[in-house]
Amino acid sequence: MDKLMKSRTFIAAGAVLALALAAGACGGGESATTTTTPPPTTRPPTTQAETTDTAAGSSAPTEMDVAMILVSVQEEPWYATLIDTVNRAAELRPYGLDITLDVLENIAYADGERVIRDLAASGKYEMIIGHSTYSDAIDAVNEDYPDIIFVFSGSGNDPVGGNAYWIDVFIHEPAYLAGIVAGMMTETNHISAVAAFPFPNVNGPLNAWIAGARSVNPDIEHSITYIESWFDPATAKESATAQIAAGADMVYAESFGVFEAVAEAEGVLTFGHFADQLGFTPQVLTSSVAVWDPAFQTVLDAWWAYHTEGQPYDAPMERIVYLMADGGSDIGGISDQVPGEVRVAVEEAREQIINGDLQVAFNEGPVE
């Protein structure tokens, strides 16, 4: 169903993510990355001549209405984390803006262009986010609405440029840290994961989690099950149950449903994905957490500069990716079940990643 969620009660900054160690993707296709300092585009940016009188020379905006469309439901962490980011921005009121958010769920890719065009034509929204593989839909609409800033995210997209920004956060580095926990705490040397599809943004964290485990335990064996659905808790639970029966005692929960299987098993522990899921069940040891705040600030800054300084939109013809060192991801809260020596190993590796001494590969290939 197309469900419209009006979000006007905002979550305070810091209430959603517990990132400090002391406290404890959608889409397919090839990946492409760029730094947080985007290169020039090869497509002409939106120019002042193409704008309306609301651009350069007008008074500064005081409000921003944001629309976000989702392929699935907002409770899924891929979507929930970006929704939380916009809500935190609303609480902090950057540039003194009153920010409101409307979320439309279960928008099929085939319906993306129609829905995005309707949102743009309404005249209500200053920013429209297609939070998944909606680049084709946005490419068909964005030039008709040069004052609106369009945003899309994840793998499987193509660059659009101009007033359409491709953003992403990679969580493979905190997944590597979570793998260290798994590798040091497993008693069977068999770890596993249940995931949606073998797409780049899914495979990157899974491969890194296994690499982290093997960095401290070379005897690690692993098993992976792709359930071929973005949201099917029953199948995910069934898959995790089978992995546990085969000897896995550490299970990475890329998909909803894994926690239920782990909670019913003896001596099995689990790891959260994309959101800080510590506390969802006592068996969660830690999580690989996405932080969209820097990415959202980038597009917000571009929108503000366009409307207050007359700077043309100039989205890079590449994906703008934020890593751990950029504030785009981190390891979440760590359970009290994790021994002190494991925490030390995680903290040391985290510092090495942030300062560049440890390079964690983003391996987008299917996990074998």
FENKAPE-V438602 format. One record per pair of residues at least 12 apart in sequence whose C-alpha atoms are under 8 Angstrom apart, sorted by the first residue. I is the first residue (numbers start at 0). GAP is how many residues later the second one is. D is the distance in whole Angstrom. If there is no record, write none. Layout:
[[I:GAP:D] [I:GAP:D]]
This chain:
[[0:104:7] [0:105:6] [1:102:6] [1:103:6] [1:104:6] [1:105:7] [2:100:8] [2:101:5] [2:102:5] [2:103:8] [3:98:7] [3:99:6] [3:100:5] [3:101:7] [4:97:6] [4:98:5] [4:99:7] [5:95:6] [5:96:5] [5:97:7] [6:80:8] [6:93:6] [6:94:5] [6:95:6] [6:96:8] [7:92:6] [7:93:7] [8:78:8] [9:77:5] [9:78:7] [9:80:6] [9:81:6] [10:73:7] [10:76:6] [10:77:6] [10:80:7] [11:75:8] [11:76:6] [11:79:6] [11:80:8] [12:75:5] [12:76:8] [12:78:7] [12:79:7] [15:68:7] [15:260:8] [16:258:8] [16:259:6] [16:315:7] [17:258:7] [17:314:6] [17:315:5] [18:257:8] [18:270:8] [18:311:6] [18:312:6] [18:313:5] [18:314:6] [19:311:8] [19:312:7] [19:313:7] [20:310:7] [20:311:7] [20:312:6] [20:313:6] [20:322:8] [20:326:7] [21:311:8] [21:312:8] [22:310:5] [22:311:7] [23:262:8] [23:308:7] [23:309:3] [23:310:3] [23:311:6] [23:312:7] [24:53:6] [24:107:7] [24:129:6] [24:130:7] [24:174:8] [24:175:8] [24:176:5] [24:177:6] [25:52:8] [25:106:6] [25:107:7] [25:128:6] [25:129:6] [25:173:7] [25:175:6] [25:176:7] [26:105:6] [26:106:5] [26:127:6] [26:128:5] [26:129:5] [26:130:8] [26:172:6] [26:173:8] [26:174:8] [27:105:8] [27:127:6] [27:128:4] [27:129:8] [27:171:5] [27:172:6] [27:173:8] [28:126:6] [28:127:4] [28:128:8] [28:170:7] [28:171:7] [29:125:7] [29:126:6] [29:170:7] [30:124:6] [30:125:7] [30:169:7] [30:333:8] [31:286:7] [31:287:6] [32:285:6] [32:286:5] [32:287:6] [32:288:6] [33:284:6] [33:285:6] [33:286:5] [33:287:6] [34:285:6] [34:286:6] [34:287:8] [35:284:6] [35:285:7] [35:286:7] [35:290:8] [37:277:8] [37:278:6] [37:282:7] [38:277:6] [38:278:8] [39:274:7] [39:275:8] [39:276:6] [39:277:8] [40:120:6] [40:121:8] [40:273:7] [40:274:7] [40:275:5] [40:276:5] [41:119:8] [41:274:8] [41:275:7] [42:118:6] [42:119:7] [42:274:8] [43:117:8] [43:118:7] [43:270:8] [44:116:7] [44:117:4] [44:118:7] [44:267:6] [44:268:6] [44:269:5] [44:270:7] [45:100:6] [45:116:5] [45:117:6] [45:266:5] [45:267:5] [45:268:7] [46:265:5] [46:266:7] [47:262:7] [47:263:8] [47:264:6] [49:96:7] [50:95:6] [50:96:6] [51:95:7] [53:253:7] [54:92:8] [54:251:7] [54:252:5] [54:253:7] [54:254:8] [54:255:6] [55:250:7] [55:251:6] [55:252:6] [55:253:6] [55:254:4] [55:255:8] [56:251:7] [56:252:7] [56:253:7] [57:249:8] [57:250:7] [58:249:7] [59:247:7] [59:248:6] [60:36:7] [60:246:7] [60:247:8] [61:34:7] [61:35:5] [61:36:6] [62:34:5] [62:35:5] [62:36:6] [63:33:7] [63:34:6] [63:35:5] [63:36:7] [63:61:7] [63:62:6] [63:63:8] [64:34:6] [64:35:5] [64:36:6] [64:37:8] [64:59:7] [64:60:5] [64:61:6] [64:62:7] [65:33:7] [65:34:6] [65:35:5] [65:36:6] [65:59:6] [65:60:6] [65:61:5] [65:62:6] [65:63:8] [66:34:6] [66:35:5] [66:36:6] [66:37:8] [66:52:8] [66:58:6] [66:60:6] [66:61:5] [66:62:6] [67:33:7] [67:34:6] [67:35:5] [67:36:6] [67:60:6] [67:61:5] [67:62:6] [67:63:7] [68:34:6] [68:35:5] [68:36:6] [68:37:8] [68:38:6] [68:60:6] [68:61:5] [68:62:6] [69:33:8] [69:34:6] [69:35:5] [69:36:6] [69:37:6] [69:60:7] [69:61:6] [69:62:7] [70:34:6] [70:35:5] [70:36:5] [70:37:6] [70:38:7] [70:60:8] [70:61:7] [71:33:6] [71:34:5] [71:35:7] [71:158:7] [71:159:7] [72:32:5] [72:33:6] [73:31:7] [75:155:8] [75:180:8] [76:196:7] [76:197:6] [76:198:6] [77:196:6] [77:197:8] [78:52:7] [79:195:8] [80:193:7] [80:194:6] [80:209:7] [80:210:7] [80:211:7] [81:209:8] [81:210:6] [81:211:8] [84:206:7] [84:207:6] [84:208:5] [84:211:7] [85:15:7] [85:207:8] [85:210:7] [86:14:8] [88:204:8] [108:24:7] [108:25:7] [108:28:8] [111:22:7] [111:25:6] [112:23:8] [112:24:4] [112:25:7] [112:27:7] [112:28:7] [115:12:7] [115:21:7] [115:22:7] [115:25:7] [116:24:6] [119:25:7] [119:28:8] [124:23:7] [125:21:7] [125:22:5] [125:23:6] [126:21:6] [126:22:5] [126:23:6] [126:24:8] [127:20:7] [127:21:7] [127:22:5] [127:23:6] [128:21:6] [128:22:5] [128:23:6] [129:20:8] [129:21:6] [129:22:5] [129:23:7] [130:20:8] [130:21:5] [130:22:5] [130:23:8] [131:20:6] [131:21:5] [131:22:6] [131:23:8] [132:19:7] [132:20:7] [132:21:7] [132:22:7] [132:23:6] [132:24:5] [133:18:6] [133:19:8] [133:23:7] [134:17:6] [134:22:5] [134:23:6] [134:24:7] [134:25:7] [135:21:8] [135:22:8] [137:12:7] [137:26:7] [138:21:6] [138:25:8] [141:21:7] [141:22:7] [142:20:8] [145:17:7] [146:16:8] [147:15:7] [148:14:5] [148:15:6] [148:16:8] [148:150:8] [148:154:6] [149:13:6] [149:14:5] [149:15:6] [150:13:6] [150:14:5] [150:15:6] [150:16:7] [150:148:8] [151:12:8] [151:13:6] [151:14:5] [151:15:6] [152:13:6] [152:14:5] [152:15:5] [153:12:8] [153:13:7] [153:14:6] [153:47:7] [154:44:8] [154:45:6] [154:46:6] [157:160:8] [158:157:8] [158:158:5] [158:159:5] [158:160:7] [159:155:8] [159:157:6] [160:153:7] [160:154:5] [160:155:6] [160:156:5] [161:151:5] [161:152:5] [161:153:5] [161:154:8] [162:150:5] [162:151:7] [162:152:6] [163:151:6] [164:134:7] [164:150:5] [164:151:7] [164:154:8] [164:155:8] [165:149:8] [165:152:7] [165:153:5] [165:154:6] [166:128:6] [166:152:6] [166:153:5] [166:154:6] [167:124:8] [167:127:7] [167:151:7] [167:152:6] [167:153:5] [167:154:6] [168:121:6] [168:122:7] [168:123:7] [168:126:8] [168:152:5] [168:153:5] [168:154:6] [168:159:6] [168:160:7] [169:31:7] [169:34:8] [169:35:8] [169:120:7] [169:151:7] [169:152:6] [169:153:6] [169:154:8] [169:158:7] [169:159:7] [170:33:8] [170:34:6] [170:103:7] [170:117:6] [170:118:7] [170:119:6] [170:152:7] [170:153:8] [170:157:8] [170:158:6] [170:159:7] [171:32:6] [171:33:4] [171:34:7] [171:35:8] [171:36:5] [171:37:7] [171:116:8] [171:188:7] [171:189:8] [171:190:6] [172:32:7] [172:35:7] [172:150:8] [172:151:7] [172:156:8] [172:157:8] [172:180:7] [172:187:6] [173:113:8] [173:114:5] [173:115:7] [173:150:8] [173:155:7] [173:156:5] [173:157:5] [173:176:8] [174:30:5] [174:31:7] [174:33:6] [174:34:5] [174:37:8] [174:112:8] [174:113:5] [174:156:7] [175:29:7] [175:32:5] [175:33:4] [175:34:7] [175:35:6] [175:36:4] [175:37:7] [175:184:7] [176:32:7] [176:35:6] [176:154:7] [176:169:6] [176:172:7] [176:173:7] [177:31:6] [177:34:7] [177:35:8] [177:93:7] [177:108:7] [177:109:7] [177:110:7] [177:153:7] [177:168:8] [178:29:7] [178:30:4] [178:31:6] [178:32:7] [178:33:4] [178:34:4] [178:35:8] [179:29:8] [179:32:5] [179:33:5] [179:34:8] [179:35:7] [179:36:6] [179:162:8] [179:165:8] [179:166:7] [180:32:7] [180:157:8] [180:161:6] [180:162:8] [180:165:7] [181:31:6] [181:68:6] [182:29:7] [182:30:4] [182:31:6] [182:32:8] [182:33:6] [182:34:5] [182:37:7] [183:29:7] [183:32:6] [183:33:7] [183:158:7] [184:153:8] [185:63:6] [185:64:6] [186:62:7] [187:59:7] [187:60:7] [187:61:7] [188:30:6] [188:31:5] [188:32:6] [188:59:8] [188:60:8] [189:30:6] [189:31:5] [189:32:5] [189:33:8] [189:57:6] [189:58:5] [189:59:6] [189:60:7] [190:29:7] [190:30:6] [190:31:5] [190:32:7] [190:57:5] [190:58:6] [190:59:5] [190:60:6] [191:30:5] [191:31:5] [191:32:6] [191:51:7] [191:56:6] [191:57:8] [191:58:6] [191:59:5] [191:60:6] [192:13:7] [192:30:7] [192:31:5] [192:32:6] [192:47:7] [192:58:5] [192:59:4] [192:60:6] [192:61:7] [193:30:6] [193:31:5] [193:32:6] [193:33:7] [193:42:6] [193:45:7] [193:46:6] [193:57:8] [193:58:7] [193:59:6] [193:60:6] [193:61:6] [193:64:7] [194:29:7] [194:30:6] [194:31:5] [194:32:6] [194:41:8] [194:58:7] [194:59:5] [194:60:5] [195:30:5] [195:31:5] [195:32:5] [195:33:5] [195:34:5] [195:35:8] [195:58:7] [195:59:6] [196:29:5] [196:30:7] [196:31:5] [196:32:7] [196:33:7] [197:28:7] [197:167:8] [197:168:5] [197:169:8] [198:165:7] [198:166:8] [198:167:7] [199:163:8] [199:164:4] [199:165:7] [199:166:8] [200:163:7] [201:52:8] [201:162:8] [202:160:7] [202:161:5] [202:162:6] [202:163:6] [202:164:7] [203:158:5] [203:159:5] [203:160:5] [203:161:8] [204:157:8] [205:161:7] [206:155:8] [206:156:6] [206:157:8] [206:160:6] [207:152:7] [207:153:7] [207:154:7] [207:155:7] [209:12:7] [221:26:8] [222:20:7] [222:145:8] [223:143:7] [223:144:7] [224:14:7] [226:12:8] [229:25:7] [230:24:7] [230:25:7] [231:23:8] [231:24:7] [231:25:7] [232:22:7] [232:23:5] [232:24:4] [232:25:7] [233:23:6] [234:22:7] [235:19:6] [235:20:7] [235:21:5] [235:22:6] [236:19:8] [236:20:4] [236:21:5] [236:22:8] [236:23:6] [236:24:5] [237:23:7] [239:18:6] [239:21:6] [239:22:8] [240:20:6] [240:21:7] [243:21:8] [243:24:8] [247:20:8] [248:18:7] [248:19:4] [248:20:6] [249:18:6] [249:19:5] [249:20:5] [249:21:8] [250:17:8] [250:18:6] [250:19:5] [250:20:6] [251:18:6] [251:19:5] [251:20:7] [251:21:8] [252:17:7] [252:18:6] [252:19:6] [252:20:6] [253:18:7] [253:19:5] [254:18:8] [258:21:8] [258:22:7] [258:24:8] [258:25:8] [261:21:7] [262:18:7] [262:19:8] [262:20:7] [267:15:7] [268:14:5] [268:15:6] [268:16:7] [269:13:6] [269:14:5] [269:15:6] [269:16:8] [270:13:5] [270:14:6] [270:15:5] [270:16:5] [270:17:8] [271:12:7] [271:13:8] [271:14:6] [271:15:4] [271:16:6] [272:14:6] [272:15:5] [272:16:7] [273:13:7] [273:14:5] [273:15:4] [273:16:5] [274:12:7] [274:13:7] [274:14:5] [274:15:6] [274:57:8] [275:12:7] [275:13:6] [275:56:5] [275:57:7] [276:55:8] [277:54:8] [277:55:6] [277:56:7] [277:57:7] [283:51:7] [284:49:6] [284:50:5] [284:52:7] [284:53:7] [285:45:7] [285:46:6] [285:47:6] [285:48:5] [285:49:6] [286:44:6] [286:45:5] [286:46:7] [286:47:8] [287:41:8] [287:42:6] [287:43:5] [287:44:6] [288:40:6] [288:41:5] [288:42:6] [288:43:6] [289:38:6] [289:39:5] [289:40:7] [290:36:7] [290:37:5] [290:38:5] [290:39:8] [291:36:6] [291:37:8] [292:34:8] [292:35:7] [293:28:7] [293:32:8] [293:33:7] [293:34:6] [294:25:8] [294:26:8] [294:27:7] [294:33:8] [323:29:8] [323:30:7] [324:28:7] [324:29:5] [324:30:7]]
